[in-house]
Amino acid sequence: MSIPVTLEERGQLARHRSVRAAEKALMGGLLVTSGWFWGTVITTSIIIAAIQGRFGGLEGSTLQYTLGSARWYMFTMGLILAVAVLPLHIAAGGTRRSFVIGLVRTSALVGLLTGLLVAIVVPAERLIWGAIGWDWHFPQGLVPEGSFAVTVAGEALVIATYILAGAMLPAGYQRLGAWGGSLWIVPLVALVVFVDWCMHTGYIFGWEALANPGPGRTLLGLGGGVLAVAVAAFGVDRFYRDMPLRPTLG
């Protein structure tokens, strides 16, 4: 005996399937390329450590010199996937709203996975260096050289912001044209610099040890990271909600 399905239920099911389709396409692209990326990062860190051990040219963690590239990799992937997936998603019957929801969810999940990975490889490097007898320090993060949970949360917020900011870059050119899209880069850069400052990570704010890293600074940093993700998600929603697939001229 079949159970009758209302039009509202059919609509909800269709929206759910559309969001899942967007998530599957976005997540698949990120996971495949991330495997190569993180393999390269870890290999590069090992090479730097070997050179450091042979010539003594560097001090402290080698990961601090390579992890910063993860942000710009995620920024670039957000840009590429937004351009590649959206037209196919629309052509397959999906909606812009479901694409936005899928993109935000994917950025949050990828950020969480990246945070877990960083929270594992950094302590692993510390143990390896201690076993070898090398001095080790990792100056980045709200709680330098400690706190698994804060490291995961901080990296997750940073990576999610970078992915969403990257997705907004081509949307800016589509909506605002060549000149407007170029000017749109300025607030995007300000957003990612802000989240790096909040979390004390990346190329700009991660090199020196954080002064007086206490609970207040940690909560303030995490709050700023949540704000950055919220602003980025709001921007993605506004730009993609009714965005034309053809760019604006001028």
DRENPA-3360 file (N, C-alpha, C; in nm, 2 decimals, always signed):
BEGIN
1 = MSIPVTLE = +0.08/-0.12/+0.00/+0.00/+0.00/+0.00/+0.09/+0.13/+0.00 ~ +0.07/+0.21/-0.09/+0.15/+0.33/-0.11/+0.10/+0.44/-0.02 ~ +0.19/+0.52/+0.04/+0.15/+0.63/+0.12/+0.15/+0.76/+0.03 ~ +0.04/+0.83/+0.03/+0.03/+0.95/-0.06/+0.13/+1.05/-0.01 ~ +0.19/+1.12/-0.11/+0.29/+1.22/-0.08/+0.24/+1.36/-0.13 ~ +0.24/+1.45/-0.04/+0.18/+1.59/-0.08/+0.29/+1.66/-0.16 ~ +0.24/+1.77/-0.23/+0.33/+1.85/-0.31/+0.44/+1.91/-0.22 ~ +0.40/+1.95/-0.10/+0.50/+2.01/-0.01/+0.61/+1.91/+0.02;
9 = ERGQLARH = +0.57/+1.79/+0.05/+0.67/+1.69/+0.08/+0.76/+1.66/-0.04 ~ +0.70/+1.66/-0.16/+0.78/+1.64/-0.28/+0.88/+1.75/-0.30 ~ +0.83/+1.87/-0.27/+0.92/+1.99/-0.28/+1.04/+1.98/-0.19 ~ +1.01/+1.94/-0.06/+1.12/+1.93/+0.04/+1.22/+1.82/+0.00 ~ +1.16/+1.71/-0.06/+1.25/+1.60/-0.10/+1.34/+1.64/-0.22 ~ +1.28/+1.72/-0.31/+1.36/+1.77/-0.42/+1.47/+1.86/-0.38 ~ +1.43/+1.95/-0.28/+1.53/+2.05/-0.23/+1.65/+1.97/-0.16 ~ +1.61/+1.87/-0.08/+1.71/+1.79/-0.01/+1.80/+1.72/-0.11;
17 = RSVRAAEK = +1.75/+1.66/-0.21/+1.83/+1.60/-0.31/+1.92/+1.70/-0.39 ~ +1.87/+1.82/-0.41/+1.95/+1.92/-0.48/+2.07/+1.96/-0.39 ~ +2.04/+1.98/-0.26/+2.15/+2.02/-0.18/+2.26/+1.91/-0.17 ~ +2.21/+1.78/-0.16/+2.30/+1.67/-0.15/+2.38/+1.66/-0.28 ~ +2.32/+1.68/-0.39/+2.40/+1.68/-0.52/+2.51/+1.78/-0.52 ~ +2.47/+1.90/-0.47/+2.58/+2.01/-0.47/+2.69/+1.97/-0.37 ~ +2.65/+1.92/-0.26/+2.75/+1.88/-0.16/+2.84/+1.77/-0.22 ~ +2.78/+1.67/-0.28/+2.86/+1.56/-0.34/+2.96/+1.61/-0.44;
25 = ALMGGLLV = +2.92/+1.70/-0.53/+3.01/+1.75/-0.63/+3.12/+1.83/-0.57 ~ +3.09/+1.92/-0.48/+3.19/+2.01/-0.42/+3.28/+1.93/-0.33 ~ +3.23/+1.84/-0.25/+3.31/+1.76/-0.16/+3.40/+1.67/-0.24 ~ +3.35/+1.61/-0.34/+3.43/+1.52/-0.42/+3.55/+1.59/-0.48 ~ +3.53/+1.71/-0.54/+3.65/+1.78/-0.59/+3.75/+1.82/-0.49 ~ +3.70/+1.86/-0.37/+3.79/+1.90/-0.26/+3.87/+1.79/-0.21 ~ +3.80/+1.67/-0.19/+3.87/+1.56/-0.13/+3.98/+1.50/-0.22 ~ +3.95/+1.49/-0.35/+4.05/+1.43/-0.44/+4.17/+1.52/-0.45;
33 = TSGWFWGT = +4.15/+1.65/-0.47/+4.27/+1.74/-0.48/+4.34/+1.76/-0.34 ~ +4.26/+1.75/-0.23/+4.32/+1.77/-0.10/+4.42/+1.65/-0.07 ~ +4.39/+1.53/-0.12/+4.48/+1.42/-0.10/+4.62/+1.45/-0.16 ~ +4.62/+1.51/-0.28/+4.75/+1.54/-0.34/+4.81/+1.66/-0.27 ~ +4.73/+1.76/-0.23/+4.79/+1.88/-0.16/+4.85/+1.84/-0.03 ~ +4.78/+1.77/+0.06/+4.84/+1.73/+0.19/+4.96/+1.64/+0.18 ~ +4.95/+1.55/+0.08/+5.07/+1.47/+0.05/+5.19/+1.55/+0.02 ~ +5.17/+1.66/-0.06/+5.28/+1.75/-0.09/+5.33/+1.83/+0.03;
41 = VITTSIII = +5.23/+1.88/+0.11/+5.27/+1.95/+0.23/+5.35/+1.87/+0.32 ~ +5.31/+1.74/+0.35/+5.38/+1.66/+0.44/+5.52/+1.62/+0.38 ~ +5.53/+1.59/+0.25/+5.65/+1.56/+0.19/+5.75/+1.68/+0.20 ~ +5.70/+1.80/+0.17/+5.78/+1.92/+0.18/+5.83/+1.94/+0.32 ~ +5.75/+1.92/+0.42/+5.79/+1.94/+0.56/+5.90/+1.84/+0.59 ~ +5.89/+1.72/+0.54/+6.00/+1.62/+0.57/+6.13/+1.66/+0.50 ~ +6.12/+1.71/+0.38/+6.24/+1.76/+0.31/+6.30/+1.88/+0.38 ~ +6.22/+1.97/+0.42/+6.27/+2.09/+0.50/+6.34/+2.04/+0.63;
49 = AAIQGRFG = +6.28/+1.94/+0.70/+6.34/+1.89/+0.82/+6.47/+1.82/+0.79 ~ +6.48/+1.75/+0.68/+6.61/+1.68/+0.65/+6.72/+1.79/+0.62 ~ +6.68/+1.89/+0.55/+6.78/+2.00/+0.52/+6.82/+2.07/+0.65 ~ +6.72/+2.09/+0.73/+6.75/+2.16/+0.86/+6.84/+2.07/+0.95 ~ +6.81/+1.94/+0.95/+6.90/+1.85/+1.03/+7.04/+1.84/+0.97 ~ +7.06/+1.86/+0.84/+7.19/+1.85/+0.78/+7.27/+1.98/+0.79 ~ +7.20/+2.09/+0.76/+7.27/+2.22/+0.76/+7.24/+2.32/+0.87 ~ +7.13/+2.29/+0.95/+7.10/+2.37/+1.06/+7.05/+2.51/+1.02;
57 = GLEGSTLQ = +6.98/+2.52/+0.91/+6.95/+2.65/+0.85/+6.82/+2.71/+0.91 ~ +6.73/+2.62/+0.97/+6.60/+2.67/+1.02/+6.59/+2.63/+1.17 ~ +6.50/+2.69/+1.24/+6.47/+2.66/+1.38/+6.32/+2.64/+1.40 ~ +6.29/+2.55/+1.49/+6.15/+2.53/+1.52/+6.08/+2.43/+1.42 ~ +5.95/+2.43/+1.43/+5.87/+2.34/+1.35/+5.88/+2.37/+1.20 ~ +5.89/+2.27/+1.12/+5.89/+2.29/+0.97/+5.75/+2.31/+0.92 ~ +5.65/+2.25/+0.99/+5.51/+2.27/+0.95/+5.47/+2.42/+0.94 ~ +5.53/+2.50/+1.03/+5.49/+2.64/+1.03/+5.52/+2.71/+0.90;
65 = YTLGSARW = +5.61/+2.65/+0.82/+5.65/+2.71/+0.69/+5.56/+2.66/+0.58 ~ +5.48/+2.56/+0.60/+5.41/+2.50/+0.49/+5.25/+2.50/+0.51 ~ +5.21/+2.50/+0.64/+5.06/+2.50/+0.66/+4.99/+2.62/+0.61 ~ +5.06/+2.74/+0.61/+5.00/+2.86/+0.56/+4.95/+2.85/+0.42 ~ +5.01/+2.76/+0.34/+4.97/+2.75/+0.20/+4.83/+2.68/+0.19 ~ +4.79/+2.61/+0.30/+4.65/+2.55/+0.29/+4.54/+2.65/+0.28 ~ +4.56/+2.77/+0.33/+4.46/+2.87/+0.32/+4.43/+2.91/+0.18 ~ +4.54/+2.94/+0.11/+4.53/+2.99/-0.03/+4.49/+2.87/-0.13;
73 = YMFTMGLI = +4.53/+2.75/-0.09/+4.48/+2.64/-0.17/+4.33/+2.63/-0.16 ~ +4.28/+2.64/-0.04/+4.13/+2.63/-0.02/+4.06/+2.75/-0.08 ~ +4.12/+2.87/-0.08/+4.07/+2.98/-0.15/+4.05/+2.96/-0.30 ~ +4.16/+2.90/-0.35/+4.16/+2.87/-0.50/+4.06/+2.77/-0.53 ~ +4.05/+2.66/-0.45/+3.95/+2.56/-0.48/+3.81/+2.61/-0.46 ~ +3.78/+2.70/-0.37/+3.65/+2.76/-0.36/+3.61/+2.83/-0.49 ~ +3.71/+2.91/-0.54/+3.69/+2.98/-0.67/+3.66/+2.88/-0.78 ~ +3.75/+2.78/-0.80/+3.74/+2.69/-0.91/+3.61/+2.61/-0.91;
81 = LAVAVLPL = +3.58/+2.56/-0.79/+3.46/+2.47/-0.78/+3.33/+2.55/-0.80 ~ +3.33/+2.68/-0.75/+3.21/+2.76/-0.77/+3.18/+2.78/-0.92 ~ +3.29/+2.81/-0.99/+3.28/+2.83/-1.13/+3.24/+2.70/-1.21 ~ +3.30/+2.59/-1.17/+3.28/+2.47/-1.24/+3.15/+2.40/-1.21 ~ +3.10/+2.40/-1.08/+2.99/+2.32/-1.03/+2.86/+2.39/-1.06 ~ +2.85/+2.53/-1.03/+2.72/+2.60/-1.04/+2.65/+2.58/-1.17 ~ +2.71/+2.60/-1.29/+2.64/+2.58/-1.42/+2.59/+2.44/-1.43 ~ +2.67/+2.34/-1.40/+2.63/+2.20/-1.41/+2.51/+2.17/-1.31;
89 = HIAAGGTR = +2.52/+2.23/-1.19/+2.42/+2.21/-1.09/+2.28/+2.26/-1.14 ~ +2.29/+2.39/-1.20/+2.16/+2.45/-1.25/+2.11/+2.37/-1.37 ~ +2.20/+2.33/-1.46/+2.16/+2.25/-1.58/+2.10/+2.12/-1.54 ~ +2.14/+2.06/-1.43/+2.08/+1.93/-1.38/+1.95/+1.94/-1.31 ~ +1.90/+2.07/-1.29/+1.78/+2.09/-1.23/+1.79/+2.14/-1.09 ~ +1.91/+2.17/-1.04/+1.93/+2.22/-0.91/+1.90/+2.37/-0.90 ~ +1.90/+2.43/-0.79/+1.87/+2.57/-0.77/+1.99/+2.64/-0.71 ~ +1.99/+2.77/-0.73/+2.10/+2.85/-0.67/+2.10/+2.84/-0.52;
97 = RSFVIGLV = +1.98/+2.83/-0.46/+1.97/+2.82/-0.31/+2.03/+2.69/-0.26 ~ +2.00/+2.58/-0.33/+2.06/+2.45/-0.29/+2.21/+2.45/-0.30 ~ +2.26/+2.52/-0.41/+2.40/+2.53/-0.43/+2.47/+2.60/-0.32 ~ +2.41/+2.71/-0.27/+2.46/+2.79/-0.16/+2.47/+2.71/-0.03 ~ +2.36/+2.64/+0.00/+2.35/+2.56/+0.12/+2.46/+2.45/+0.11 ~ +2.47/+2.39/-0.01/+2.57/+2.28/-0.02/+2.71/+2.34/-0.01 ~ +2.74/+2.46/-0.06/+2.87/+2.52/-0.05/+2.91/+2.55/+0.09 ~ +2.81/+2.61/+0.17/+2.84/+2.64/+0.31/+2.86/+2.52/+0.39;
105 = RTSALVGL = +2.78/+2.42/+0.37/+2.80/+2.29/+0.45/+2.93/+2.23/+0.41 ~ +2.97/+2.23/+0.28/+3.09/+2.17/+0.24/+3.21/+2.24/+0.30 ~ +3.21/+2.37/+0.30/+3.32/+2.45/+0.36/+3.33/+2.42/+0.51 ~ +3.22/+2.41/+0.58/+3.23/+2.38/+0.72/+3.29/+2.24/+0.75 ~ +3.25/+2.14/+0.67/+3.30/+2.00/+0.68/+3.44/+1.99/+0.65 ~ +3.48/+2.05/+0.53/+3.62/+2.05/+0.49/+3.71/+2.13/+0.60 ~ +3.66/+2.24/+0.65/+3.73/+2.31/+0.75/+3.75/+2.22/+0.88 ~ +3.65/+2.15/+0.92/+3.66/+2.06/+1.03/+3.76/+1.95/+1.01;
113 = LTGLLVAI = +3.76/+1.89/+0.89/+3.85/+1.78/+0.86/+4.00/+1.84/+0.85 ~ +4.01/+1.96/+0.80/+4.14/+2.02/+0.80/+4.19/+2.05/+0.94 ~ +4.10/+2.10/+1.02/+4.14/+2.12/+1.16/+4.18/+2.00/+1.23 ~ +4.11/+1.89/+1.21/+4.15/+1.76/+1.27/+4.29/+1.71/+1.23 ~ +4.31/+1.73/+1.10/+4.44/+1.69/+1.04/+4.55/+1.77/+1.10 ~ +4.54/+1.90/+1.10/+4.64/+1.99/+1.16/+4.66/+1.96/+1.31 ~ +4.55/+1.93/+1.38/+4.57/+1.90/+1.53/+4.64/+1.77/+1.55 ~ +4.64/+1.69/+1.45/+4.71/+1.56/+1.46/+4.86/+1.57/+1.42;
121 = VVPAERLI = +4.88/+1.63/+1.30/+5.02/+1.63/+1.25/+5.11/+1.72/+1.33 ~ +5.06/+1.83/+1.38/+5.15/+1.92/+1.46/+5.20/+1.85/+1.59 ~ +5.12/+1.79/+1.67/+5.17/+1.71/+1.79/+5.26/+1.60/+1.74 ~ +5.23/+1.53/+1.63/+5.31/+1.42/+1.58/+5.45/+1.47/+1.55 ~ +5.46/+1.59/+1.49/+5.59/+1.65/+1.46/+5.67/+1.67/+1.59 ~ +5.60/+1.73/+1.69/+5.66/+1.76/+1.81/+5.72/+1.63/+1.88 ~ +5.64/+1.52/+1.87/+5.69/+1.39/+1.93/+5.81/+1.34/+1.85 ~ +5.81/+1.35/+1.72/+5.92/+1.31/+1.64/+6.05/+1.39/+1.66;
129 = WGAIGWDW = +6.03/+1.52/+1.67/+6.15/+1.60/+1.70/+6.20/+1.58/+1.84 ~ +6.11/+1.56/+1.93/+6.16/+1.52/+2.07/+6.24/+1.39/+2.07 ~ +6.19/+1.29/+2.00/+6.26/+1.17/+1.99/+6.40/+1.18/+1.93 ~ +6.41/+1.27/+1.83/+6.54/+1.29/+1.77/+6.63/+1.38/+1.85 ~ +6.57/+1.46/+1.94/+6.65/+1.55/+2.02/+6.66/+1.69/+1.97 ~ +6.57/+1.73/+1.88/+6.57/+1.86/+1.82/+6.48/+1.95/+1.91 ~ +6.52/+2.08/+1.91/+6.43/+2.18/+1.97/+6.31/+2.20/+1.88 ~ +6.19/+2.22/+1.94/+6.07/+2.23/+1.86/+5.98/+2.34/+1.92;
137 = HFPQGLVP = +5.93/+2.43/+1.84/+5.82/+2.52/+1.88/+5.74/+2.55/+1.76 ~ +5.61/+2.57/+1.79/+5.51/+2.61/+1.68/+5.44/+2.73/+1.73 ~ +5.48/+2.85/+1.68/+5.42/+2.98/+1.73/+5.28/+3.01/+1.69 ~ +5.22/+2.94/+1.59/+5.09/+2.98/+1.54/+4.98/+2.93/+1.63 ~ +4.87/+3.00/+1.62/+4.75/+2.95/+1.68/+4.71/+3.03/+1.81 ~ +4.58/+3.02/+1.85/+4.54/+3.09/+1.97/+4.60/+3.03/+2.10 ~ +4.63/+2.90/+2.10/+4.70/+2.84/+2.21/+4.82/+2.77/+2.15 ~ +4.93/+2.84/+2.13/+5.05/+2.78/+2.07/+5.10/+2.66/+2.14;
145 = EGSFAVTV = +5.12/+2.56/+2.06/+5.18/+2.43/+2.11/+5.08/+2.36/+2.21 ~ +4.95/+2.38/+2.19/+4.86/+2.31/+2.28/+4.72/+2.32/+2.24 ~ +4.63/+2.25/+2.32/+4.48/+2.25/+2.30/+4.44/+2.20/+2.17 ~ +4.41/+2.07/+2.17/+4.36/+2.00/+2.05/+4.23/+2.06/+2.00 ~ +4.14/+2.08/+2.09/+4.00/+2.13/+2.05/+4.01/+2.27/+1.99 ~ +4.09/+2.36/+2.05/+4.10/+2.50/+2.00/+4.17/+2.50/+1.86 ~ +4.27/+2.41/+1.84/+4.33/+2.40/+1.71/+4.24/+2.36/+1.61 ~ +4.16/+2.26/+1.64/+4.06/+2.21/+1.54/+3.96/+2.32/+1.51;
153 = AGEALVIA = +3.90/+2.38/+1.61/+3.80/+2.49/+1.59/+3.86/+2.61/+1.51 ~ +3.98/+2.65/+1.55/+4.04/+2.76/+1.48/+4.07/+2.73/+1.33 ~ +4.13/+2.62/+1.30/+4.16/+2.58/+1.16/+4.03/+2.57/+1.08 ~ +3.93/+2.51/+1.15/+3.80/+2.49/+1.08/+3.74/+2.63/+1.04 ~ +3.74/+2.72/+1.13/+3.69/+2.85/+1.10/+3.77/+2.93/+0.99 ~ +3.90/+2.92/+1.00/+3.98/+2.98/+0.90/+3.96/+2.92/+0.76 ~ +3.96/+2.79/+0.75/+3.95/+2.72/+0.62/+3.81/+2.75/+0.56 ~ +3.71/+2.74/+0.64/+3.57/+2.77/+0.59/+3.56/+2.91/+0.54;
161 = TYILAGAM = +3.62/+3.01/+0.60/+3.62/+3.14/+0.56/+3.69/+3.16/+0.42 ~ +3.81/+3.10/+0.41/+3.89/+3.10/+0.29/+3.81/+3.04/+0.17 ~ +3.75/+2.93/+0.19/+3.67/+2.86/+0.08/+3.56/+2.95/+0.04 ~ +3.48/+3.00/+0.13/+3.37/+3.09/+0.09/+3.41/+3.22/+0.03 ~ +3.52/+3.28/+0.08/+3.58/+3.40/+0.02/+3.62/+3.37/-0.12 ~ +3.69/+3.26/-0.15/+3.73/+3.22/-0.28/+3.61/+3.20/-0.37 ~ +3.50/+3.15/-0.32/+3.38/+3.13/-0.41/+3.31/+3.27/-0.44 ~ +3.33/+3.37/-0.35/+3.28/+3.50/-0.38/+3.35/+3.58/-0.49;
169 = LPAGYQRL = +3.48/+3.54/-0.51/+3.56/+3.62/-0.61/+3.50/+3.61/-0.75 ~ +3.47/+3.49/-0.81/+3.41/+3.49/-0.94/+3.27/+3.55/-0.94 ~ +3.20/+3.53/-0.83/+3.07/+3.59/-0.82/+3.07/+3.74/-0.83 ~ +3.17/+3.80/-0.77/+3.19/+3.94/-0.78/+3.21/+3.99/-0.92 ~ +3.29/+3.92/-1.00/+3.30/+3.95/-1.14/+3.18/+3.93/-1.22 ~ +3.10/+3.82/-1.19/+2.98/+3.80/-1.26/+2.87/+3.90/-1.23 ~ +2.87/+3.95/-1.11/+2.76/+4.04/-1.07/+2.80/+4.19/-1.09 ~ +2.93/+4.22/-1.08/+2.98/+4.36/-1.08/+3.05/+4.40/-1.20;
177 = GAWGGSLW = +3.09/+4.30/-1.28/+3.17/+4.34/-1.40/+3.32/+4.34/-1.37 ~ +3.40/+4.38/-1.47/+3.54/+4.38/-1.46/+3.59/+4.47/-1.35 ~ +3.55/+4.60/-1.36/+3.60/+4.70/-1.26/+3.55/+4.67/-1.12 ~ +3.42/+4.65/-1.11/+3.36/+4.62/-0.98/+3.41/+4.49/-0.92 ~ +3.43/+4.39/-1.00/+3.49/+4.26/-0.95/+3.63/+4.28/-0.90 ~ +3.71/+4.36/-0.97/+3.85/+4.39/-0.92/+3.85/+4.46/-0.79 ~ +3.76/+4.56/-0.77/+3.75/+4.63/-0.65/+3.70/+4.54/-0.54 ~ +3.62/+4.44/-0.57/+3.56/+4.34/-0.48/+3.67/+4.26/-0.41;
185 = IVPLVALV = +3.78/+4.25/-0.47/+3.89/+4.18/-0.41/+3.94/+4.24/-0.28 ~ +3.93/+4.37/-0.27/+3.97/+4.44/-0.15/+3.90/+4.39/-0.02 ~ +3.76/+4.39/-0.02/+3.70/+4.34/+0.10/+3.72/+4.19/+0.13 ~ +3.74/+4.11/+0.02/+3.77/+3.97/+0.04/+3.90/+3.95/+0.11 ~ +4.00/+4.02/+0.06/+4.13/+4.01/+0.13/+4.12/+4.06/+0.27 ~ +4.04/+4.17/+0.30/+4.02/+4.22/+0.44/+3.96/+4.11/+0.52 ~ +3.87/+4.03/+0.47/+3.80/+3.93/+0.54/+3.89/+3.82/+0.58 ~ +3.98/+3.77/+0.49/+4.07/+3.66/+0.52/+4.18/+3.71/+0.61;
193 = VFVDWCMH = +4.22/+3.83/+0.60/+4.32/+3.89/+0.69/+4.26/+3.89/+0.83 ~ +4.14/+3.93/+0.84/+4.07/+3.94/+0.97/+4.06/+3.81/+1.04 ~ +4.03/+3.70/+0.97/+4.01/+3.57/+1.03/+4.15/+3.52/+1.07 ~ +4.26/+3.55/+0.99/+4.39/+3.51/+1.02/+4.44/+3.58/+1.15 ~ +4.40/+3.71/+1.16/+4.44/+3.78/+1.28/+4.36/+3.73/+1.40 ~ +4.24/+3.70/+1.39/+4.16/+3.64/+1.50/+4.22/+3.51/+1.55 ~ +4.26/+3.43/+1.46/+4.32/+3.29/+1.50/+4.47/+3.29/+1.51 ~ +4.53/+3.40/+1.48/+4.68/+3.41/+1.49/+4.74/+3.30/+1.41;
201 = TGYIFGWE = +4.70/+3.29/+1.28/+4.76/+3.18/+1.19/+4.79/+3.25/+1.06 ~ +4.85/+3.17/+0.98/+4.88/+3.21/+0.84/+5.01/+3.29/+0.83 ~ +5.03/+3.35/+0.71/+5.16/+3.41/+0.68/+5.18/+3.54/+0.76 ~ +5.07/+3.61/+0.79/+5.08/+3.75/+0.84/+5.10/+3.75/+0.99 ~ +5.01/+3.68/+1.06/+5.01/+3.69/+1.21/+5.05/+3.57/+1.28 ~ +5.11/+3.47/+1.22/+5.14/+3.34/+1.28/+5.28/+3.32/+1.32 ~ +5.37/+3.42/+1.29/+5.51/+3.40/+1.30/+5.57/+3.42/+1.44 ~ +5.51/+3.52/+1.51/+5.55/+3.55/+1.65/+5.46/+3.48/+1.75;
209 = ALANPGPG = +5.52/+3.45/+1.86/+5.44/+3.39/+1.97/+5.33/+3.49/+2.02 ~ +5.21/+3.44/+2.04/+5.10/+3.52/+2.08/+5.12/+3.57/+2.23 ~ +5.11/+3.70/+2.25/+5.14/+3.76/+2.38/+5.02/+3.73/+2.47 ~ +5.05/+3.68/+2.59/+4.95/+3.66/+2.69/+4.83/+3.58/+2.64 ~ +4.85/+3.46/+2.59/+4.74/+3.38/+2.53/+4.66/+3.31/+2.64 ~ +4.55/+3.38/+2.68/+4.47/+3.33/+2.79/+4.33/+3.30/+2.74 ~ +4.24/+3.26/+2.83/+4.10/+3.22/+2.79/+4.03/+3.34/+2.72 ~ +4.05/+3.46/+2.76/+3.98/+3.57/+2.70/+4.02/+3.59/+2.56;
217 = RTLLGLGG = +4.15/+3.59/+2.53/+4.20/+3.60/+2.39/+4.15/+3.48/+2.31 ~ +4.15/+3.37/+2.36/+4.10/+3.25/+2.29/+3.95/+3.26/+2.25 ~ +3.87/+3.30/+2.35/+3.73/+3.32/+2.32/+3.70/+3.43/+2.22 ~ +3.78/+3.54/+2.23/+3.77/+3.65/+2.14/+3.81/+3.61/+2.00 ~ +3.92/+3.53/+1.99/+3.96/+3.48/+1.86/+3.86/+3.39/+1.79 ~ +3.80/+3.30/+1.87/+3.70/+3.21/+1.82/+3.57/+3.28/+1.78 ~ +3.54/+3.38/+1.86/+3.42/+3.46/+1.82/+3.44/+3.54/+1.69 ~ +3.56/+3.59/+1.68/+3.59/+3.66/+1.55/+3.59/+3.56/+1.43;
225 = GVLAVAVA = +3.63/+3.44/+1.45/+3.63/+3.34/+1.35/+3.49/+3.31/+1.31 ~ +3.40/+3.29/+1.41/+3.26/+3.26/+1.38/+3.20/+3.38/+1.30 ~ +3.23/+3.50/+1.34/+3.18/+3.62/+1.27/+3.23/+3.62/+1.13 ~ +3.35/+3.59/+1.10/+3.41/+3.58/+0.97/+3.33/+3.48/+0.88 ~ +3.31/+3.36/+0.93/+3.24/+3.26/+0.86/+3.09/+3.31/+0.83 ~ +3.03/+3.37/+0.93/+2.89/+3.42/+0.91/+2.89/+3.52/+0.80 ~ +2.98/+3.62/+0.80/+2.99/+3.72/+0.70/+3.01/+3.66/+0.56 ~ +3.10/+3.56/+0.56/+3.13/+3.50/+0.43/+3.01/+3.42/+0.38;
233 = AFGVDRFY = +2.94/+3.35/+0.46/+2.82/+3.27/+0.42/+2.71/+3.37/+0.38 ~ +2.69/+3.48/+0.45/+2.59/+3.58/+0.41/+2.63/+3.64/+0.27 ~ +2.76/+3.67/+0.25/+2.80/+3.72/+0.12/+2.77/+3.62/+0.01 ~ +2.81/+3.49/+0.03/+2.78/+3.39/-0.07/+2.63/+3.38/-0.10 ~ +2.55/+3.38/+0.00/+2.40/+3.38/-0.02/+2.35/+3.50/-0.10 ~ +2.40/+3.62/-0.07/+2.36/+3.73/-0.14/+2.40/+3.74/-0.29 ~ +2.52/+3.69/-0.31/+2.58/+3.70/-0.45/+2.53/+3.59/-0.54 ~ +2.50/+3.47/-0.48/+2.46/+3.36/-0.56/+2.31/+3.34/-0.57;
241 = RDMPLRPT = +2.23/+3.41/-0.49/+2.09/+3.39/-0.48/+2.02/+3.40/-0.61 ~ +2.05/+3.50/-0.69/+1.99/+3.52/-0.82/+2.09/+3.56/-0.92 ~ +2.21/+3.51/-0.91/+2.32/+3.55/-0.99/+2.30/+3.49/-1.13 ~ +2.32/+3.58/-1.24/+2.31/+3.53/-1.38/+2.43/+3.44/-1.41 ~ +2.42/+3.35/-1.50/+2.53/+3.26/-1.53/+2.62/+3.34/-1.63 ~ +2.57/+3.44/-1.70/+2.65/+3.52/-1.79/+2.70/+3.64/-1.71 ~ +2.83/+3.68/-1.73/+2.89/+3.79/-1.66/+2.83/+3.92/-1.70 ~ +2.83/+4.02/-1.61/+2.80/+4.15/-1.64/+2.91/+4.22/-1.72;
249 = LG = +2.88/+4.29/-1.82/+2.99/+4.36/-1.90/+3.02/+4.49/-1.84 ~ +3.15/+4.53/-1.85/+3.19/+4.66/-1.80/+3.27/+4.65/-1.68;
% end
